[in-house]
Structure formats: structure tokens, C-alpha cells
């Protein structure tokens, strides 16, 4: 992506101070809106796994159900876990890359500040790496800064950055691998770092292996850089395969199970349209057109154009076949590691045409920066993104209440709150959504005979359906906490 100009002007010293102030302010903004809560299946799954790692464990012991027999293991597993009744253990579903980051930060700084530092820190580092990659591609510093801003203030980035989710961290390690690959033109040490960064990226999110073709193109200047990268990736690869073998019985098996059941050619067309619509909505609209033009520019190095194309299109095409990708705007999180490729391609096109025109350069960079900030403000308001902290706090509130108010030998029957309640309480968790009404009756009768109180935790909006169709019995309402109703099992249904 070399500038047709013979050299790239260094950024002035004042810009470094200005950028530092902006990043500090943005870190404060993200930190004030960060939710360190074990909420739904993703955030609770990552935090539950992180707590296991902090204790030096990979699996959790199955909590005591007083000898309860079950029809299927899924009745015993909180969200984010796979239950193995024969071995009396719960195995984390999610990859351990993010939990390892969370565990390290939380051991050092606590379970409130630690996740915040991971989420906010990963976002800031991703922005810095986007800038650094743009400079490696010889973009003028105003456009490089604009590229970093476009990624950092994207509504998808903000939505993920303020929760304990993996997508921003996955993107950060992807960017680290690309940056190292670009630096590897002059150093085998950087080539080895490329492999190491890719390994960590895959530990955070296994589908980051889709970056491999782009890295091969960047490193394919000889066999030595490729060999160094392979050697650098070995420790991470061995760790991943060994962990898979220990947890799931096979080095090639992961907690997601057979994910390809969720892939189909039928999803391709609507998902591609969905991606195009929301990329054009959440990023300045001209970015798509400018990025498309980038691949046709004749004087830019073919190797770098091909690498950027592979960086963007391989994961986008992969996730276009995925059932979940087209459901809502924030499902662009799946292709978030490809965002910087699109942004850099757009900025490189601008750099190609106006890089030598100082006034146009600053005016264009300012226009795109203001445009992206306006889109970010409007989108976060429309999607209520900054209310995420309030929404997620409800999980912590009901978990704290249950831990302090329910009897010590309680068994909790729940669904969407199961991962969260496992995190915040010591109680065994049963899943009503994984059992029939007849199975529930048998389980409830067994627990009653064993003298174990059974409490149901459901959303208030679910009461009619759950109480009458899924778990029919004589229930007594105990409390309503954070829009969840808590019920105590009294007797079987008449």
C-alpha cells in the first residue's frame, strides 16, 4: 500500500501528545460504561472459565444434586458449560484465550477492575496497531489516525469493548499478527512474533486461523520468514491441542461441538446483504466504495493488496454461511477482526489520490473523523448501547440476592440466568428448558424427598409460559428481583 510519494512525513510531536490525551479520554469513557458482570451465556461463560483458570483448574466439579439422575446431561449444565455427569465435572464451552487474559488481569487487579482493563486495554491497543499498520503501509499520518478512529468508535467495537466478550481482543491479536508480518520484511524475530501472535489470536477465537492466508502472502518473501513464523506459533498450537485433548478427548475437538450444523448455503445471500447494509451504515458510507477501488489501484504493491483482500474477504465469506451472522447489527462482531482491513483499504485509496496534497489530506481526514463520530453517537443512542451496563447489572443483582437469601442447600431451576447464577452463587443449577414437564416432575419429587429446596428463577415476562407449560407445580412466589421472579417449589401439580 505504498504511497506514490517517495517518503511518508513523520507525525509532528504535538500529534503524539494530542493522541495520548484523546486515547486517555476514550479509555475513561469506555471504563465508565464497562460492565464487568457475568451476564448471558457469553460473558458468564468467559468469566466462569476465567475463575477456574485463576484457581489453576480447567474444569469445575459438578455441584451436588443429592443423587439426582437425569435423562440428558444438558439438564445439569449452566450456559457456557458442557456437563459430564459420568466424570462429575463441568467443562467450559468457550475457548480459553480470553479467560486467560481475564484471569491474569483479575488476579492482579480484582474481578471488577481486571476485566475492565482487558476490555478497554484491548480496544486502545487495537487502535494503536491500526495506526501503526497504516504507517507501515506508508499512509500519511492524518489518514492513519483516521483509520484508528474509525475502528475505535465503531458502534460494534464499543458494544463489545464494554463487556467481557472476545471479539475486540481477537481483533487486537489479529492486528498484532499483521503488524509483525509487515515488520518481518527486515527481521526474522518479527516473523517469529507473527506466528506467536496468530497462535494467541486463535486461542482467543479459533476462527482467527482464517487470517493465515493473508499472513502467508505477507511473509512469502522466502522460506526463512515462513519457517520462523511456524516456529513462533508452535507453543500456542501445542497448548491449544493439548488443552482440547484434555477437555474434550481429542486435540481437534472444541467446546462448540459440531459448529458446521449451523452453516448452510441458504444463509449466504441474506447475510452478505446484511453485512453490506450494516457496514455501510455503521462506517462512513464512502468506505465501502473506496475500499473496492483500492483493489484496482495499479501502483500499489500487489502483495499488500492481495493480503488485505484475504484479510477481509476470507472471514467475511466464511461467516456469510453462518446461521447467526445475519440476525442483528451487532452480529457484525463475528467479522470485527476484518474491520481494520476494510478501513485501511479505504484510507489507502484516499492516500493514493490526495496523499501529496496537504490541505486536501487534512480536510478529508477531518471530514471522515467527524462523520464516523457522528455515526457513532447516533448509533449508540439508537441502539441504547450505553445502557448495556444497566441491563447486565440485573444478572449480578439477582445472583447476589440468591446467594444471600436462599437456603444453603438450594437447587436453582433456571435457563437464561444459569451461567450467571453459577458464577455468583454456590448452588447447583438445573435447566428447565432442557427437560419435559414429566421429567421436571420426577426431578422435583426426588429433590423434595431428599430435603433439598428447589427455587425457580425466571424472567417476569416468562411466567405464564414456564409455570403452566414447562414446570407445572404448586409454586410460591418468594421475590421479584431485577425483573426476575423467584419461586419456591411447594408440591406437585394436582
C-alpha positions in Angstrom: 0.0 0.0 0.0 3.0 2.2 -0.6 2.3 5.9 -1.1 3.3 7.0 -4.6 5.2 9.8 -2.8 8.8 9.0 -2.2 8.5 9.3 1.6 6.0 9.5 4.4 6.2 12.6 6.5 6.7 11.8 10.3 3.8 12.9 12.5 4.5 16.1 14.4 5.4 15.9 18.1 2.2 17.7 19.1 0.1 14.9 17.5 1.6 12.3 19.9 0.5 14.4 22.9 -2.9 15.1 21.3 -3.4 11.4 20.6 -2.4 10.4 24.1 -5.0 12.8 25.6 -7.7 11.5 23.2 -6.9 7.9 24.0 -6.9 8.6 27.7 -10.3 10.3 27.4 -11.7 7.5 25.4 -10.4 5.0 27.9 -12.2 6.8 30.7 -15.4 6.9 28.5 -15.2 3.1 27.9 -14.3 2.4 31.5 -17.3 4.3 32.9 -19.6 2.3 30.7 -17.9 -1.1 31.2 -19.9 -3.9 32.7 -17.7 -6.5 34.5 -20.8 -8.7 35.0 -21.2 -12.4 34.3 -24.4 -12.0 32.3 -25.7 -14.0 29.4 -24.1 -17.1 28.0 -21.0 -15.4 26.5 -19.9 -13.1 29.4 -20.8 -15.6 32.1 -19.0 -18.4 30.2 -15.8 -16.4 29.8 -15.8 -15.2 33.4 -16.7 -18.7 34.8 -13.7 -20.1 32.8 -11.5 -17.3 34.0 -12.2 -18.0 37.6 -11.3 -21.7 37.0 -8.0 -20.7 35.5 -7.3 -18.3 38.3 -7.6 -21.3 40.7 -5.4 -23.4 38.5 -8.2 -25.5 37.2 -9.6 -26.2 33.7 -12.9 -27.8 34.8 -15.5 -27.2 37.5 -16.8 -30.0 39.8 -20.4 -30.8 39.3 -22.3 -29.4 42.3 -24.3 -31.8 44.5 -27.8 -32.6 43.3 -28.5 -35.2 46.1 -28.0 -38.2 43.7 -30.3 -36.8 41.1 -30.5 -38.9 37.9 -31.1 -37.1 34.7 -32.3 -38.0 31.2 -29.7 -35.8 29.5 -26.6 -34.1 30.6 -27.8 -30.8 29.3 -30.3 -30.6 32.2 -27.3 -30.1 34.6 -25.2 -27.6 32.6 -25.3 -23.9 33.1 -24.8 -21.8 30.0 -21.2 -21.7 29.0 -20.5 -25.3 30.2 -20.8 -28.8 29.0 -21.9 -31.3 31.7 -20.2 -34.7 32.0 -22.2 -36.5 34.7 -20.1 -39.6 34.4 -17.0 -37.6 35.5 -19.0 -35.3 37.7 -17.5 -32.2 36.0 -18.4 -29.1 34.0 -16.2 -28.3 31.0 -16.1 -24.7 29.8 -17.6 -24.3 26.3 -15.7 -21.2 25.2 -12.0 -21.0 24.1 -9.7 -20.2 26.9 -7.8 -17.3 25.3 -10.0 -14.5 26.7 -10.5 -16.3 30.1 -6.7 -16.5 30.4 -6.4 -12.7 29.9 -9.2 -12.1 32.3 -7.8 -14.4 34.9 -4.3 -12.8 34.8 -5.7 -9.3 35.0 -8.2 -10.2 37.7 -5.7 -12.0 39.9 -3.6 -8.8 39.8 -6.3 -6.1 39.9 -9.5 -7.8 41.1 -12.6 -9.2 39.4 -14.1 -5.7 38.8 -11.1 -3.8 37.5 -9.4 -6.7 35.8 -12.0 -7.4 33.1 -12.3 -3.6 32.6 -8.6 -3.4 31.9 -8.7 -6.2 29.4 -11.7 -4.8 27.5 -10.6 -1.2 27.5 -6.9 -2.0 27.0 -7.6 -4.3 24.1 -9.6 -1.5 22.4 -6.8 1.1 22.8 -4.1 -1.3 21.7 -6.2 -2.2 18.6 -6.5 1.4 17.7 -2.7 1.9 18.1 -2.0 -1.1 16.0 -4.4 0.1 13.3 -2.4 3.3 13.2 0.9 1.5 13.2 -0.2 -0.8 10.3 -1.4 2.2 8.3 2.0 3.8 8.7 3.7 0.5 7.7 1.6 0.8 4.6 3.0 4.3 4.2 -0.3 6.2 4.7 0.1 9.8 5.7 -0.3 10.2 9.5 -3.7 12.1 9.3 -5.2 9.2 7.4 -3.6 6.6 9.6 -5.0 8.4 12.7 -8.4 8.5 10.9 -8.3 4.7 10.3 -7.6 4.1 14.0 -10.5 6.4 15.0 -12.9 4.7 12.6 -12.2 1.3 14.1 -12.2 2.6 17.7 -15.5 4.5 17.6 -17.4 1.9 15.5 -20.7 1.1 17.3 -19.8 -2.6 17.1 -16.4 -2.0 18.7 -18.0 0.0 21.5 -20.7 -2.6 22.1 -18.1 -5.3 22.6 -15.5 -3.2 24.4 -17.8 -2.5 27.3 -18.5 -6.2 28.1 -16.3 -9.2 28.9 -16.5 -10.5 25.3 -13.8 -11.9 23.0 -14.3 -10.0 19.7 -12.2 -6.9 20.4 -9.4 -8.9 21.9 -9.5 -11.3 19.0 -9.1 -8.3 16.7 -6.2 -6.9 18.7 -4.2 -10.1 18.3 -5.1 -10.3 14.6 -3.7 -6.7 14.2 -0.6 -7.7 16.2 0.0 -10.6 13.8 -0.4 -8.4 10.7 1.8 -5.7 12.1 4.5 -8.3 13.0 4.2 -9.7 9.5 4.8 -6.3 7.9 7.8 -5.8 10.1 9.1 -9.2 9.2 10.4 -7.8 6.0 13.6 -6.9 7.8 13.7 -9.3 10.8 13.2 -13.0 11.4 12.4 -12.0 15.0 9.3 -10.2 13.8 8.4 -13.3 11.6 8.5 -15.5 14.8 6.4 -12.9 16.6 3.9 -13.1 13.7 3.4 -16.8 14.4 3.2 -16.3 18.2 0.5 -13.5 17.7 -1.5 -15.7 15.4 -1.4 -18.5 17.9 -2.7 -16.3 20.7 -5.4 -14.9 18.3 -6.5 -18.5 17.6 -6.6 -19.3 21.3 -8.9 -16.3 21.8 -11.0 -17.2 18.8 -10.3 -20.4 16.8 -11.7 -18.9 13.5 -8.8 -16.4 13.6 -6.9 -19.1 11.8 -8.7 -17.6 8.7 -6.0 -14.9 8.8 -3.4 -17.4 7.9 -3.6 -16.9 4.1 -3.1 -13.2 4.4 0.0 -13.7 6.7 1.4 -16.3 4.3 1.2 -13.7 1.5 3.0 -11.1 3.6 5.7 -13.5 4.7 6.2 -15.3 1.4 9.4 -13.4 0.6 11.4 -16.6 1.2 11.3 -19.8 3.3 13.0 -18.3 6.3 10.2 -15.9 7.4 7.6 -18.7 6.9 9.7 -21.1 9.0 10.3 -18.6 11.7 6.6 -17.8 11.9 5.8 -21.5 12.1 8.3 -22.0 14.9 6.8 -19.0 16.7 3.3 -20.5 16.6 4.3 -23.9 17.9 4.0 -23.2 21.7 0.5 -21.8 21.2 -0.5 -24.5 18.9 0.7 -27.2 21.2 -1.1 -25.6 24.2 -4.4 -25.4 22.2 -4.2 -29.0 21.0 -3.2 -30.4 24.5 -6.0 -28.4 26.2 -8.6 -29.7 23.7 -7.4 -33.3 24.2 -7.6 -32.9 28.0 -11.1 -31.2 28.0 -12.8 -32.9 25.1 -10.9 -36.1 24.4 -9.5 -35.0 21.1 -6.9 -32.4 20.1 -9.2 -31.4 17.2 -12.4 -31.2 19.3 -13.6 -27.9 20.8 -16.4 -26.9 23.2 -18.6 -25.7 20.4 -19.2 -29.2 19.2 -20.1 -29.7 15.6 -20.5 -26.0 14.6 -20.9 -26.8 11.0 -24.5 -27.8 11.7 -25.1 -24.0 11.9 -23.6 -23.4 8.5 -25.6 -23.5 5.3 -25.5 -22.1 1.7 -29.1 -20.8 2.3 -27.7 -18.1 4.7 -25.2 -16.7 2.2 -27.2 -14.2 0.2 -29.2 -12.7 3.1 -26.1 -12.5 5.3 -23.9 -10.8 2.6 -26.7 -8.2 2.2 -26.9 -7.8 6.0 -23.1 -7.3 6.2 -23.2 -4.8 3.3 -26.1 -2.9 4.8 -24.7 -2.5 8.3 -21.1 -1.9 7.2 -22.4 0.9 5.1 -24.5 2.2 7.9 -22.1 2.0 10.9 -19.0 3.2 9.0 -18.9 6.3 6.8 -20.7 5.1 3.6 -17.9 6.0 1.3 -15.6 3.5 3.0 -17.1 0.6 1.0 -16.7 2.3 -2.4 -13.2 3.5 -1.5 -12.2 0.0 -0.3 -13.5 -1.6 -3.5 -11.4 0.9 -5.6 -8.3 0.1 -3.6 -8.0 -3.3 -5.0 -7.8 -1.9 -8.5 -5.2 0.8 -8.0 -2.3 -0.1 -10.3 0.7 1.4 -8.5 0.2 -0.2 -5.1 2.1 -3.4 -4.4 0.2 -6.5 -5.5 1.4 -8.5 -2.4 -0.1 -6.0 0.0 -3.4 -5.6 -1.9 -3.8 -9.4 -2.0 -3.0 -9.7 1.7 -5.6 -7.1 2.6 -8.2 -8.7 0.3 -7.6 -12.1 2.0 -7.7 -10.5 5.5 -11.1 -9.1 4.8 -12.8 -11.5 2.4 -11.9 -14.9 3.9 -13.6 -14.4 7.3 -16.5 -12.4 5.7 -17.2 -15.2 3.3 -16.8 -17.8 6.0 -19.3 -16.2 8.3 -21.7 -15.4 5.5 -22.7 -19.1 5.7 -23.2 -19.0 9.5 -26.8 -19.1 10.8 -26.3 -16.4 13.4 -24.3 -13.8 11.4 -27.3 -12.1 9.8 -29.6 -11.8 12.9 -28.9 -8.2 14.0 -26.5 -5.3 13.7 -24.2 -6.4 16.5 -23.7 -9.8 14.8 -21.0 -7.9 12.8 -18.9 -8.8 15.9 -18.1 -12.1 14.1 -16.3 -10.2 11.4 -14.9 -7.5 13.6 -11.3 -8.7 13.0 -11.8 -7.9 9.3 -13.0 -4.3 10.0 -9.5 -2.9 10.0 -8.7 -4.3 6.6 -11.7 -2.6 5.1 -10.9 0.7 6.8 -7.2 0.6 5.9 -8.2 -0.1 2.2 -10.5 2.9 2.2 -7.9 5.2 3.7 -5.2 3.8 1.4 -7.3 4.8 -1.6 -7.6 8.3 -0.3 -3.9 8.4 0.4 -3.2 7.3 -3.2 -5.1 10.2 -4.6 -4.5 13.1 -2.1 -1.5 12.0 -0.1 0.7 14.7 -1.6 -2.0 17.5 -1.2 -1.6 18.7 2.4 -4.8 20.8 2.5 -7.0 18.1 1.0 -5.3 15.5 3.2 -6.2 17.3 6.5 -9.7 18.3 5.3 -10.5 14.7 4.2 -9.2 13.2 7.4 -11.2 15.7 9.5 -14.3 15.0 7.4 -14.1 11.3 7.9 -13.3 11.6 11.5 -16.3 13.9 12.2 -18.5 11.6 10.0 -17.5 8.5 12.0 -18.0 10.2 15.3 -21.5 11.4 14.3 -22.4 7.9 13.2 -21.1 6.5 16.5 -23.1 9.0 18.6 -26.3 8.4 16.7 -26.0 4.7 16.6 -25.1 4.3 20.3 -28.2 6.3 21.1 -30.5 4.5 18.7 -29.3 1.0 19.9 -29.1 2.1 23.6 -25.6 0.7 23.6 -24.6 2.6 26.7 -27.4 1.1 28.7 -25.6 -2.2 28.5 -24.2 -1.7 31.9 -27.7 -1.2 33.4 -29.1 -4.3 31.5 -26.2 -6.5 32.6 -26.3 -5.4 36.2 -29.6 -7.2 36.6 -27.7 -10.5 36.3 -25.4 -9.6 39.2 -28.3 -8.3 41.3 -30.3 -11.5 41.1 -27.2 -13.6 41.7 -26.3 -11.6 44.8 -29.8 -11.8 46.1 -29.9 -15.6 45.6 -26.6 -16.1 47.3 -27.6 -14.2 50.4 -31.3 -15.0 50.7 -31.8 -18.6 49.5 -31.2 -21.6 51.8 -27.7 -23.1 51.7 -28.8 -26.4 50.2 -31.0 -24.9 47.5 -31.1 -26.2 43.9 -31.9 -23.5 41.3 -34.1 -24.2 38.3 -33.5 -21.6 35.6 -32.4 -21.0 31.9 -31.0 -17.7 30.7 -29.6 -16.9 34.1 -27.9 -20.2 34.6 -24.3 -19.2 33.7 -24.7 -16.1 35.8 -26.1 -17.9 38.8 -23.3 -20.5 38.6 -20.8 -17.6 38.8 -22.5 -15.6 41.6 -23.8 -18.5 43.8 -22.6 -21.9 45.1 -25.9 -23.6 44.1 -26.4 -26.5 41.7 -28.2 -25.4 38.5 -30.9 -27.2 36.7 -32.2 -26.1 33.2 -35.9 -26.1 32.8 -35.6 -25.6 29.1 -33.8 -28.9 28.7 -36.5 -31.1 30.3 -40.1 -32.0 29.6 -42.9 -31.4 32.1 -42.8 -35.1 33.1 -39.0 -35.0 33.6 -39.4 -31.9 35.8 -42.0 -33.6 38.0 -39.7 -36.5 38.6 -36.7 -34.3 39.4 -38.8 -32.1 41.7 -40.2 -35.1 43.6 -36.7 -36.5 44.1 -35.3 -33.3 45.4 -38.3 -32.9 47.8 -37.7 -36.4 49.2 -34.0 -35.5 49.6 -35.0 -32.4 51.6 -33.5 -30.1 49.0 -35.4 -26.8 48.4 -36.0 -26.1 44.7 -36.2 -22.5 43.6 -37.2 -21.3 40.1 -35.6 -18.1 38.7 -37.3 -16.8 35.5 -37.9 -13.5 33.8 -41.2 -12.0 34.8 -42.3 -12.0 31.2 -41.8 -15.8 31.1 -44.1 -16.6 34.0 -47.2 -17.7 32.1 -45.4 -20.0 29.7 -42.9 -21.5 32.1 -45.1 -22.0 35.2 -48.0 -23.5 33.3 -46.4 -25.4 30.4 -42.8 -26.3 31.3 -42.8 -26.7 35.1 -46.4 -27.2 36.3 -46.5 -27.5 40.1 -47.6 -25.6 43.2 -45.2 -22.7 43.4 -44.9 -20.0 45.9 -43.5 -16.6 44.8 -40.6 -15.5 47.0 -39.5 -12.3 45.5 -39.1 -10.2 42.3 -35.5 -9.0 41.7 -34.3 -7.2 38.6 -37.3 -8.2 36.6 -36.8 -11.8 37.6 -39.3 -13.6 39.7 -38.1 -16.2 42.2 -40.5 -19.1 43.1 -40.2 -21.9 45.7 -41.4 -25.4 44.8 -44.2 -26.5 47.3 -45.8 -29.6 45.9 -46.6 -31.4 42.6 -49.3 -30.1 40.4 -52.8 -31.5 41.3 
